[in-house]
Amino acid sequence: MNNNSKIPYFHREKWIYVHKGSTKERHGYCTLGEAFNRLDFCSAIMDTRRFNYVRSGAEELHTHTHTVLDDQQNVRPIKELLQMLYVSLCGLVQDMGKSVLVGNINIWVHRMENILQWQQQLDSIQINRPTSTGLALTELPASLQLNIMQRLSDGRDLVSLGQVCPELGSLAEDRLLWKKLCQYHFTDRQICKRLMLSDKGHLEWKKMYFKLSRCYPLREQYSDTLHLCTHCHILFWKDTNHPCTANNPESCTTALSPQDFINLFNF
């Protein structure tokens, strides 16, 4: 009981036991949906450290679109998710009766209309200028502006930042910035296959980045990830930990990519 409000509540650990074998118990309890619930993905999507991870691994983020509309963060990835969801549903609705969709087709068409409505809401978002009285990015020395730009891992963000003003636009064309982006996301072998030279014989790192991004997946970057304890077979968020019985818990903990997480439930 909560002594202040007298309202009963339940404390749940944010970790889940992953069964080792494909058993009836595993099929009945350790499902992907159960993992979403027990690992509290609803809260994780509102955590800036975990957003990219959840975005990559979850397929039901459309239920939280209101979060983006309220805080005006992560608009582009949510728009991309909704577009992918809409295209997938279009294909499934066209194959109604042959696909996994269950129920009246009009229900699914209504859900697709909801997705289009969410997309329109995202398109109409006007980013509010912060009311902070501190220094704006454009007021910082050029060296600090460049330093901040080097922290961006998506070339599209760099292009958007360069459109703010001519000064930032000039910095956003820095060849070293785009070179580092290419080297961060792609291997030397991939880069060598897509070399582009300017008329002066210089490597066109910016053009190469966008050409490479169309050919190869970008490297994902996560502030917080799901981990699997190979000793206890427990799945948990990195910063929440779990009651491990191993002598050296760190030695038996493995970070999971979103794809690794999904693969745990492919049985």
C-alpha positions in Angstrom: 0.0 0.0 0.0 1.1 3.5 -0.7 1.0 5.2 2.7 0.3 8.6 1.2 -2.5 7.9 -1.2 -3.7 4.6 0.3 -3.8 3.3 -3.3 -2.4 -0.3 -3.8 0.4 -0.6 -6.3 2.8 -3.3 -7.4 6.5 -3.1 -7.8 7.9 -5.0 -10.8 11.5 -5.7 -11.6 12.4 -4.5 -15.1 14.1 -7.7 -16.1 12.8 -11.0 -17.6 14.0 -14.6 -17.5 14.7 -16.0 -20.9 14.2 -19.8 -21.0 17.0 -21.8 -22.7 14.9 -24.3 -24.5 11.9 -24.2 -26.8 9.4 -25.6 -24.2 5.7 -25.1 -23.6 6.7 -22.9 -20.7 8.7 -20.7 -23.0 6.0 -20.5 -25.6 3.4 -19.6 -22.9 5.4 -17.0 -21.0 8.6 -15.7 -22.5 7.0 -14.1 -25.6 8.1 -10.9 -27.4 4.9 -9.2 -26.1 5.7 -10.2 -22.6 9.2 -8.9 -22.9 7.9 -5.6 -24.1 5.7 -5.4 -21.1 8.1 -6.6 -18.4 11.0 -4.5 -19.7 8.7 -1.5 -19.7 9.1 -0.4 -23.3 6.3 2.1 -22.8 8.6 4.1 -20.5 11.7 3.3 -22.4 10.5 5.1 -25.5 10.2 8.3 -23.5 13.8 7.9 -22.2 16.2 9.7 -24.5 18.9 7.2 -23.8 16.8 4.3 -24.9 14.8 5.8 -27.7 17.0 4.7 -30.6 17.2 1.2 -29.2 13.5 0.8 -28.8 12.9 2.5 -32.2 15.1 -0.2 -33.9 13.7 -3.2 -32.1 10.0 -2.5 -31.4 7.3 -2.8 -34.1 4.5 -1.2 -32.0 5.8 2.3 -31.5 2.8 3.8 -33.3 0.8 3.6 -30.1 3.1 6.2 -28.6 3.0 8.8 -31.4 1.3 11.3 -28.9 4.7 11.5 -27.1 6.4 12.9 -30.1 3.6 15.4 -30.7 3.9 16.6 -27.1 7.7 17.0 -26.7 8.6 17.6 -30.5 11.5 15.2 -30.2 12.5 12.4 -32.6 10.0 13.5 -35.2 11.8 12.1 -38.3 12.4 8.5 -37.0 8.7 8.3 -35.9 7.6 9.5 -39.4 9.8 6.9 -41.0 8.4 4.2 -38.7 4.8 5.1 -39.5 5.6 5.1 -43.2 7.1 1.6 -42.9 4.1 0.4 -40.9 1.7 1.9 -43.5 3.5 0.3 -46.4 3.5 -3.1 -44.6 -0.2 -2.9 -43.8 -1.0 -2.0 -47.4 0.7 -5.2 -48.6 -1.0 -7.3 -45.9 -4.5 -5.8 -46.6 -4.1 -6.5 -50.3 -3.4 -10.2 -49.4 -6.2 -10.4 -46.9 -7.1 -14.0 -46.3 -3.6 -15.2 -47.2 -1.7 -13.1 -44.6 -1.6 -13.0 -40.7 -4.2 -10.3 -40.5 -7.3 -11.4 -38.6 -10.7 -9.7 -38.5 -12.8 -7.5 -40.7 -10.9 -5.7 -43.5 -12.7 -2.4 -42.6 -11.0 -2.4 -39.2 -7.6 -2.6 -40.8 -8.4 0.1 -43.3 -9.5 2.3 -40.3 -6.2 1.7 -38.7 -4.4 2.7 -41.8 -6.4 5.9 -41.9 -5.2 6.5 -38.3 -1.6 6.2 -39.4 -2.2 8.7 -42.2 -3.7 11.1 -39.6 -0.7 10.7 -37.3 1.6 11.4 -40.3 -0.3 14.6 -41.0 0.0 15.7 -37.4 3.7 15.1 -37.5 4.0 17.1 -40.8 2.2 20.0 -39.1 4.5 20.2 -36.1 6.0 23.6 -35.6 9.2 23.4 -33.5 8.9 26.0 -30.8 11.9 28.2 -30.1 13.2 27.5 -26.6 12.7 30.2 -24.1 16.2 29.8 -22.6 18.1 33.0 -22.0 21.5 31.2 -22.5 23.7 31.4 -25.5 22.3 30.2 -28.8 24.4 27.8 -31.0 24.9 30.6 -33.5 26.5 32.8 -30.8 29.2 30.3 -29.9 32.7 30.5 -31.4 33.1 28.6 -34.6 35.5 26.1 -33.0 32.8 25.1 -30.5 30.1 25.0 -33.2 32.3 22.6 -35.2 32.9 20.5 -32.1 29.2 20.1 -31.6 28.7 19.2 -35.2 31.2 16.4 -34.8 28.9 14.8 -32.2 26.1 14.3 -34.8 26.0 10.7 -36.2 23.4 11.3 -38.9 24.3 13.2 -42.1 20.8 14.4 -42.5 21.0 16.2 -39.1 24.2 17.9 -40.3 22.5 19.1 -43.4 19.5 20.4 -41.4 21.8 22.2 -39.0 23.6 23.8 -42.0 20.4 25.3 -43.2 19.9 27.4 -40.0 22.2 30.2 -41.2 25.0 30.8 -43.7 27.7 30.5 -41.0 26.6 27.1 -39.9 26.0 26.2 -43.5 29.7 26.9 -44.2 30.8 24.8 -41.3 28.5 21.9 -42.3 30.4 21.6 -45.5 33.7 20.9 -43.7 35.3 17.9 -45.4 36.7 16.5 -42.2 33.2 16.2 -40.7 31.9 14.1 -43.6 35.1 12.1 -43.6 34.6 11.1 -40.0 31.0 10.3 -40.6 32.0 8.0 -43.5 34.6 6.3 -41.4 32.2 5.9 -38.4 29.4 4.2 -40.4 31.3 2.3 -43.1 34.3 0.0 -43.4 37.4 0.9 -45.4 36.4 -1.7 -48.0 32.9 -0.2 -48.4 34.4 3.3 -48.8 37.0 2.2 -51.4 34.1 0.8 -53.5 32.4 4.2 -53.6 35.2 6.7 -54.1 34.2 10.0 -55.6 36.7 12.7 -56.7 36.1 16.4 -57.3 37.5 18.2 -60.3 40.5 19.2 -58.1 41.2 15.5 -57.2 39.8 15.7 -53.7 37.6 13.1 -52.2 33.9 14.2 -52.1 33.2 12.9 -48.6 29.7 14.4 -48.4 28.6 12.9 -51.6 30.2 9.6 -50.7 28.4 9.5 -47.4 25.0 9.7 -49.0 25.9 7.3 -51.7 27.2 4.8 -49.1 24.1 5.3 -47.0 22.0 4.2 -49.9 24.1 1.0 -50.3 24.9 0.0 -46.8 23.1 0.3 -43.4 24.3 3.0 -41.0 25.9 2.0 -37.8 23.4 2.3 -34.9 24.3 4.3 -31.8 22.6 3.6 -28.5 23.0 5.3 -25.1 21.4 2.4 -23.3 20.9 -1.2 -24.4 19.4 -4.4 -23.3 21.9 -7.0 -21.8 21.7 -10.7 -21.4 23.2 -12.5 -18.5 24.5 -15.8 -19.9 24.7 -17.2 -16.3 21.2 -16.4 -15.1 19.6 -16.2 -18.6 18.0 -12.9 -17.6 17.3 -10.0 -20.0 17.6 -6.5 -18.5 18.4 -2.9 -19.2 22.0 -1.9 -18.6 21.4 0.7 -16.0 18.8 -1.4 -14.0 20.9 -4.6 -13.5 19.5 -7.8 -12.0 20.1 -10.2 -9.1 23.0 -12.2 -10.6 24.3 -15.2 -8.7 27.6 -15.4 -10.6 30.9 -14.6 -8.9 31.8 -12.1 -11.5 28.6 -10.8 -13.1 30.3 -8.5 -15.6 32.1 -11.4 -17.2 28.8 -13.1 -18.2 26.9 -10.1 -19.4 26.4 -9.5 -23.1 25.0 -6.4 -24.8 22.3 -7.2 -27.4 21.5 -5.3 -30.5 17.8 -4.7 -31.4 18.1 -7.5 -33.9 19.7 -9.8 -31.3 16.8 -9.0 -28.9 14.2 -9.9 -31.6 16.1 -13.1 -32.5 15.8 -14.4 -28.9 12.1 -14.9 -29.6 12.3 -16.5 -33.0 11.3 -20.0 -32.1 
